Structures are given as C-alpha cells and as structure tokens.
Amino acid sequence: MKVSTPKELTVRVKKINKIKTDIFLLSFDSVYISKNSSPGQFLHIKIIKTILRRPFSIHCVKGKTVFILFRIRGRGTQILSDYKKGDELNIIGPLGRGFCLNSKSGKNILLAGGLGVAPLVFLADRLKQTKPIAILGAKDKNDTICADEFRKRGCRVYIATEDGSKGRKGTAVDILKSLFNKFNKSDKINLYTCGPEGMFKGMKKAIGKNKNVNCQVSFEQFMGCGLGSCCGCTIETKNGYKKVCKDGPVFNMNDVL
Ligand SMILES: Cc1cc2nc3c(=O)[nH]c(=O)nc-3n(C[C@H](O)[C@H](O)[C@H](O)COP(=O)(O)OP(=O)(O)OC[C@H]3O[C@@H](n4cnc5c(N)ncnc54)[C@H](O)[C@@H]3O)c2cc1C
C-alpha cells in the first residue's frame, strides 16, 4: 500500500448533502488528496470553534472531488454539518495506513457496522473488478446507508438490521457466519471491516481458527495530532504499542483483537 506525504491544505466545500437526519455527505475538490489517497486513509479536519482536529475517513474519490461521510456525534460534527458550499476547510491528509489489497486471489468481503461503510465505499471502487460482497449491518431501515453505492461498484449487497425492518433480522456478523457456512473451508477470504468494537469481537469469534480468512480492521480511536507525535491514540497490539493515526487506522485483525 502506497503511503503519500500528508499535506496541510485549504479547500472549499463543494457540496454538503443531508443523507439521513444525522448523516451528511461533504465534498471538496483537491487534486493532491484525490491522487494520493488510498482506501482506509483519513483526513484530519479543522472545524471552526474547536481546538483539536477531527478525523474522517476518505469515503470516496471521483476525479478531483473527495467525499467524506459523517454522522453528527458531538460539537465538532454538529458545527461541520452547518458548513455551506464555498466555506473554507483546513485539512491534513492523506493520513495513516489504509487497507492492503489482497484482491488477487480469494473472495473479497467488505463488512460494515453502521457508519463503518464510510471507508469501505472507496475500497469497493478499488476492488470493483473482483465483484466483492458487501455486508451492511444497521439498527433499523432508517440507519442503513450506502447499499446503492456498493451495488454501483459491482458488489453483491447483504443487509442486516437489528429489528428486521430491512434485510435479514440480526447483525452483519450473522450474515458473515451464514456465508462462511456456504463457502468451502478451503476458500481464501479477504475480509475488510469497519464498525463498532462489539462487531469486531463477534467477527473474530465467527472466524475462529480458520486460517484462510485474512481480516483487516479499521479502528476508531480518539486522536490528538493525527501525525504520530502526541501518542494520544496509542493502543496495545500483539506487536507492541501502536499509534492508530500512523500505524493504522487499519490493522491486521490478529495483531489487535
Ligand atoms: C481514523 C478515523 C476515521 C473516522 N472516520 C469517520 C467517518 O468517516 N465518519 C464519521 O462520522 N466519523 C468518523 N470518525 C469518528 C469521528 O472522528 C468522530 O465522530 C468525531 O471526531 C466526533 O467529533 P465531535 O466533535 O462531533 O464529537 P465530540 O464532542 O468530540 O464527542 C462526542 C461523543 O462521541 C464520542 N467520540 C468522539 N470521537 C470518538 C472516537 N474517535 N471514538 C469513539 N468515540 C468517539 C465521544 O466519547 C463523545 O461521547 C473517525 C474516527 C477515526 C479515528
């Protein structure tokens, strides 16, 4: 995976669309970010009236236009949701290590819990030729997002909702388990995931001792500088302490879970 030098850039909001009550799709033009980013990498965005920058995955790139998909969580994202076309946005990126693309052999499965879809749409673009499977888990039908985005990228999409209001009743991991049961034990599977920690735990259990599954997880962690200097996002891994912003946010599952 290529890791480009991050740059601090000032860009202008091109569009900001409300996708759901609390979810927004924001775009801006940047030739540098669009050319030098890879799936799983993120941007550190300075939002007015806040001190620390906030990290957001690169959702996808179309030409020179870069997209981020975000959910209102607290003060920063609330303020960001009020940005308008033409507003200035100071960003640093592309940051971090994204997904390693093991697409040459095996089945590619993208597993997203909730807003975990954010970095996986960009990945689906890169894996398009392999016709990946996308498994999307959400609380209910109002919480399911990006299914069409994955379909447009040639993915076979499976949806699970906790209340059964869309797709299968249950979790994304339940769907993963039933797919594992359908596949041959010898099938090589590349699993790319992003979502809440509870989902990761269930997923690890579902994989068990199957050595044919190579699983990468994109981790969310509170971040300070985003550049590897402050160590604020350090986590303990089987290979020692790692900084999520610099060594991640994508890790091999066996190193971190
Ligand atoms: C590498 C990376 C990529 C991310 N990509 C996206 C993305 O594409 N879209 C998106 O919507 N969000 C993404 N996030 C999460 C996003 O950064 C936070 O939602 C945002 O920083 C919240 O800022 P805020 O000021 O609105 O909330 P705050 O006021 O800072 O916090 C509000 C609440 O959210 C919780 N919270 C905030 N940040 C985190 C975090 N990182 N982990 C766990 N809990 C948190 C706090 O505990 C608090 O309860 C990503 C985080 C990381 C580390």
The ligand as an ORCA input file, in Angstrom:
! r2SCAN-3c Opt
* xyz 0 1
  C      -9.428      7.123     11.678
  C     -10.819      7.602     11.981
  C     -11.725      7.746     10.948
  C     -13.019      8.202     11.204
  N     -13.875      8.313     10.158
  C     -15.113      8.792     10.377
  C     -16.010      8.948      9.282
  O     -15.697      8.684      8.135
  N     -17.247      9.448      9.561
  C     -17.631      9.780     10.843
  O     -18.764     10.229     11.042
  N     -16.803      9.616     11.879
  C     -15.562      9.145     11.684
  N     -14.706      9.014     12.738
  C     -15.172      9.430     14.066
  C     -15.113     10.965     14.140
  O     -13.779     11.356     14.140
  C     -15.810     11.422     15.408
  O     -17.179     11.136     15.307
  C     -15.635     12.922     15.577
  O     -14.307     13.213     15.878
  C     -16.532     13.406     16.701
  O     -16.286     14.777     16.883
  P     -17.354     15.670     17.627
  O     -16.712     16.940     17.986
  O     -18.618     15.727     16.873
  O     -17.676     14.823     18.916
  P     -17.060     15.014     20.355
  O     -17.756     16.149     21.015
  O     -15.579     15.017     20.275
  O     -17.547     13.660     21.004
  C     -18.952     13.330     21.038
  C     -19.117     11.903     21.529
  O     -18.552     10.984     20.580
  C     -17.568     10.187     21.204
  N     -16.436     10.098     20.268
  C     -15.880     11.114     19.582
  N     -14.850     10.691     18.812
  C     -14.758      9.364     19.017
  C     -13.875      8.349     18.539
  N     -12.901      8.603     17.660
  N     -14.055      7.109     19.009
  C     -15.016      6.821     19.887
  N     -15.892      7.730     20.373
  C     -15.765      8.979     19.957
  C     -17.204     10.909     22.499
  O     -16.913      9.982     23.532
  C     -18.443     11.638     22.857
  O     -19.297     10.829     23.619
  C     -13.414      8.530     12.535
  C     -12.503      8.397     13.577
  C     -11.232      7.919     13.312
  C     -10.264      7.764     14.427
*
